[in-house]
Amino acid sequence: MISRRNVLGSALGAALAASRARLRGQDDLPPIRTITKGPRHHWFGYYDKLEFDPSGRYVLGMEVDFEHRSPRADDVIRIGMVDLEDGDRWIELGTSSAWGWQQGCMLQWIPGSSSEIIWNDREDGSYVSRILDVKSGRSRTLPRPVYALEPGGHWAVTTDFRRLNDTRPGYGYVGIPDPNGDKLTPDDVGVWKMELASGKSELIFSVAQAAAIPNPHNDTDGLKHYFNHLLVSPEGSRTILLHRWRFRPDSGRSFGTRMLTIGVDGGDPYVLDPYGNTSHFIWRDPEHVLAWATHPSHGEKFYLYTDRSEEAQVVGPEKMPKNGHCTYLPGNEWILNDTYPDDDRLQHPYLYEIGSDRRVPLAHLYSPPGYKGEWRCDNHPRFSPDGKKVVVDSPHAGEGRQLHLIDVSSIVG
């Protein structure tokens, strides 16, 4: 009798073989190696966080023993790091009960520190964040979770993960209900700024304030509003966020979006993209933001926005024609990006050289059909401090989602 597991394994093997055969010889791809292994599954999550330590030796990751379902309140993941100079040894560091498939538990190195990391957790009916010194083992807990850190590592911005889970499952955390669940535009929910040294925090910009800003391109009356995807500018003077609203179930759409920037005190809000369809973005420098969005000039493309202005310049319209998780390598000459699965279920992390309009493929990674929706496994490429190594999340090797290291030194020099 042939077991279901063997049938699934054979099907996956055949798909992988077909994909490799189709792609063989098409590209001169850089070396890639898998740095975590089963039976447990490993991933890092979002593309705009520091996964590598400053030396480039240690790579952060999360570990879980299941896939293909939503997290439950009692699901605990392990926090760890991979030592790239000691046989890719996994070093366990802690646990978390506050996580999701897309962004994990906001695990990241604290900027400016060679030994401290931070991640979100749940304790006594509240979401908190843990800071751990991986060398000394000293740890402490802050009274709020974090979303993004200021590049100097002194403070963080965050939002309400209870409301986020209610409005966008997979990005918030299960375990604590949203006390504002029936409120469309609450004035006590929004962006908090928290000092990492003291844990002191203040609400600097509310959902109600965002909803009150005129929105001539979108009718949001009677809809539920929330924030997602916070990120602090490179010099720490402004925060960017996505102001979103849930459509009614019979509308045929899930949510609408506009991109806002605000000062670090919550003042001077500016609607950078008002057209209702902003997706992934990254700060290029203190004045410019690269984002996938819809714009009257070229439709759905990547655009480089100038903060607090109406300037929007299309970027790579032929070479980067699809949405992806974008960052700039150090020096801002290369954009690191990826794609969602194509018709053959292949994901394509790549580099785009801006000056030459050149796209360089890094891999073609098969994503089995089970990886979809909330528990999909996006590549979310992250780079090392010197920009010569890239790590992606991918299930292509047949052991579930794992971390994979790509050497791009021969490409970027």
N, C-alpha and C positions, 0 to 999 in steps of 0.2 A: 504493500500500500504506500502510495506517495503522499507525504505529509503536505499540509497547506504551506508550512514554512518553506519546504523545498521548492514548491511551485512558485511561491513569491520570490524566493532567491533566484530561481532560474529565469523568471521573467525580468527581474532587475538586471541580472547578468547579461541577458540577451539585449536589453535596452542599452546598457552601457557599452557592450561590444559594438552594436550598430552605430551608436553615437561616435565612438572612437574611430571606427572604420570610415565614417563619413567625413570626419575632420582630419584624418591622418594626412599629413603633408600639406595641409592648407596654411598652417601658421608655424613659424618658428617660435614656439612658446617658451617662456622662462621656466626654470626649475620650480617644482612645487613638491612639498612634503607634508604629510599629515602629522601634526604634532600632539594630538590626543588620540585616544583609542577607546573602543568599546570594552565591555558591554554597555557601560554608561555613556550618555550623550553629553557633548560639550559644545558650548557656544559662548559668544560674548554679547551680541546684541547690536546696539546702534553704532553708526559710522562716525559720529562726531565726538566721541569720547576717547581719552587716552588709554589705550590698551597696553602699550609697551611702557616699561619703566624708562627713565632717561638714558640708561646705558644701552638699551636695546636688547638686553639679555633675557628679561622676564616678561612674559605675556600673560595677562589676566584672562580668566575664563570662569564659566559656571558649569556645574555638573548636575545632571538629573537622570533618573532611572526610567523615565517614560517619555512618550511623545504622542502626538495626534489626538490630544484633547486639551480642553481648557484647564488651567491650574485650579485646584481647590484650595480652600483656606488652610487645610492641613498639609499641603504639599510643601516640603522644605527642599531647597536646592543647596548645593555645596559651592562655596567660593574657593577659588584656588588660582595658582599661577604655574606656568610651564617654564622650566629652566632650559633655554635653548642651548646652553653650553654644557649640559649634563644629561645628554641622551633624551631630551624633551621630558624630563622628569616632572610629574605633577606634584605640586606642593599644596596641600590643603590648608586653608586659612580661616574659614568660618562658614556660616550658613545664613540663609535668608528665607523668610516667610512672606516677603513682599516682592513679587516679580511677575513678569509677563514674557511671552515668547518673543516679542519684537525688541524691546529695550531692556530685557532682563531686569536687574534690580539697580540700574544706573551705576554699576560697578565701574570704577575708573581710578587711575593714579591721580593724586592731588597735584596740580601743576606747581612746579618749583620744588617738589619734594622727591628725593630719591628712594624713600622708604615708606611713605604713607599712602594708603588707599582708602576709598570711601565707597559704601554701598548702602542701599535702603533695606529696611527690615520692619517687622511688626512687633510691638511690645505693649502689653497691657492695654489693648484696645486702641492703640495709636500707631501711625506710621512714623518711623524714626530713621536716622541714618547712623551708621557705625563708621568710625575712623580707626584704622588699624595700622600700626607701624610693623611692617613685615619683618624687620630686622630685630627689634627688641621684643615684639609681642605685646607691647602696650596698646590698649584700646580704650575708646571712650564713645559715648552715645550722645547724639544731638537730638533735640526734641522735634525736629521736622525731617522729613525725607528731602532729598535733593533732586533737582532735575538737571541743571547745568552749573558748572563752576566758572567763576571769574578766572581769567587766564593767569592771574597772579596767585591764585590759590587761597585768597583771604576770605571770600564769601561765595555764596551760592544763591541761585534763584530756584524757585520751586512753585508748584501749583497743587491743586487738590486731587490726589490720586483716587479718592473715593468717587468724585464726580467724573473723573476721566474714565474710570472703569464702567460707570453707568452709561456714559455717552459713547465710548469707543473701546469696547472690550479688546483685550490684548495689549493695551497701553497703560491702563490703570491696574490696580491690584484688588484681588478679591479678599474678603475677610471682614471688612468694615463697611456698613451701608452708608450711603450718602445722605447726610441730614438735610441737605438742600435739594433732594431728589425731585420735589414738586415745584421748585422755583426756576423760572426761565432765565432770569438775569440777576442772580444774587449779588449783593453789595459787600458780602463778607467772604467772597471766594475770588481768587485771581492769582496774581503773582506776589509771592513773598520773597523778600531778601533776607538771608540768614548769615550771620557771621560764623565762620567755622571755629574761631577760637573760643567764643563765648556761648554760641547757640542762640544768641539774641536774634529775634526776627521781627519783621514788620510787613504788613500788607501794603505794597506800594502801588498796585494798580488792580482794580476789580473788574470782574466780568460785566458788572453794571456800567462801569465807565466805558468799556469797549463797545458795548451794545448801544450806548448813547451817541457814539460818533456817527455822523450821517453816513448812510450806506446806499448811495444812489443806484448802484448796479445790482443790488440784491434786496428782495423784500423778506425781512426776517421777523416781521411782527408775529407774535404768538409762537415762536420757535425757541427751543432750549439752547442756550449758549454755553460755551466752555473754552478753555485754553489747552493748547497742545504744542509740543516742540519748541521749548525755550532754549535760547543760546545767547551767550554774552559775547559782545564784540571783542576783537583781539586786544584792545587797550583798556577794556573794561568800562567804557563810558555809556554804552547803550545795550539794551536787551532786545532781542527779536523774539516774536512769538506768533503762533497761528491762532487767530480768533476764529472759532468755528461754531456752527449751529446745526443741530439735528433737524432734518426734514421730517415731515409727517410720513407715517408708514405707507400711505397710498400715493406718495409723490413719485416713486420710482428712483429716488436718489437717497443716499444715506446722509451726506453732510455737505455743507458749503464752507468756504474758507476765504479769509483775507489775511494778508501778512502785515503786521504792525511792528514798529520799533518804538521803544520808550526810553527815557533817560533812566539812570540808575536809581533815581529817587521816585520814579513813576511818572515824572512830568514830561512835557513835550512829546506826546504821542503823535506818531505819523503813520498813516496808512500807506505802506510802500507798494503793495499790490492790491488794488480794490476790486479786481474782476471776478473773484469768487472761486478760483481753482488753483491756489498755490499748493505745492507739494514739498518735496525735499529741497533743502537750502543749506548754504554754508556762508559764513563771512569770508570774503577774500582778504579784506583789510578793514580798517576802521570805518571806511566810507562806502564800501561796496559789498553787495550780497549776490551770490549766484543762486538762482532758484529755478526749478521747473514750474512753469505757470502758463496760463493763457493770457495772451496780450493781443490787442488789436493789430499790431504790426505784422506778426508772423504766426498767430495761433498758438498751439501748444508746442513750446520749445524751452530750452534753457535760456535764461536771460540774466544779464549782469545789471543789477539795479544800483543806482546811486542813492544812498540814504537821504531822506528828507528832500527828495526831488522827484520829478516825473520821468527822469532819464531811465531808459531800459534798453540795453543793447543785446541783440540775439547773439548766442555763443554756440559755435559748432553745430549749426542747423543741419548739416549733412552727415557729420560724423557722430554726433550725439543726438539722434532723432527721437530717442525714447527716454522716458522717465527713469531715473536711477538715483543711487545714494552717493552724492558728489562731495568730494573734498579737494583741496589744493595741496600738492606736495610742497615741502619747504622751498621757498623761492618763487612760488606762484607761476611757474612755467608749465607745470603739468597738472591736469585734473585727473584724479582717480575716481572711477565710476563703475557702475555695474548695470545689469539689466534684470528684469523679471524673466521667468522662464518663457522661451519662445514656443513655437508649435511642436518642437521636438523635446520640450521640457528641458532645454539647455539654458543655463545662465552664463552670462559673459562679462566677467570683470575685465576692465581695460584701463589703459592710460590714454589721455588725449593731450597732445602737445599743442599748446595754444598758438605759438608763433608760426608753426609750420602747417597747422590744420591737419595733424597726423594722428590717427587712432592706432594704438598698438594693443592687440589682444593679449591678455594674461592667462586665460584659461577658458575652457568650455565645459561647464560642470553640470552633470545630469541631476535633476531634481525629480525624484519619483512622484507620481500623481498624488500620493497621500499628503504631500507637503503643500497645503493650500489654506486660504483663509487666515484665520487667526493664528494657526500654528504652522504657517509657511516658514521656510528657512531662507530668508534673503541673504545674499552674500555679505552685504554691509562692509565693504572693504575698509580696513584701517591700516595706517602706515606707521613705520618705525620712526624714531626721532630724526634719523639721517635721511629718511625718505627712500631707503634702498631695499626695504622689506615690506611686504604686505601680508596681512592675515585676513582670511575670509571664513565665514561660516558656511558649511555645505554638507549635504548628505550623499554626495556623489560616489564616495568610496565604498558604500554598501554597509556601513556600520552606524547608520543614523547620522544626525548632525554632529560634526566634529570641526575642530580648528585646523586650518591648512595654511602653511607658510609659503609665500611666493617670493622668490628672489628677483627683484627688478633692477639690480645694480647695473647689469649690462645695458639696460634701456636708458636709465636716467643718468648714468655716468658717475 
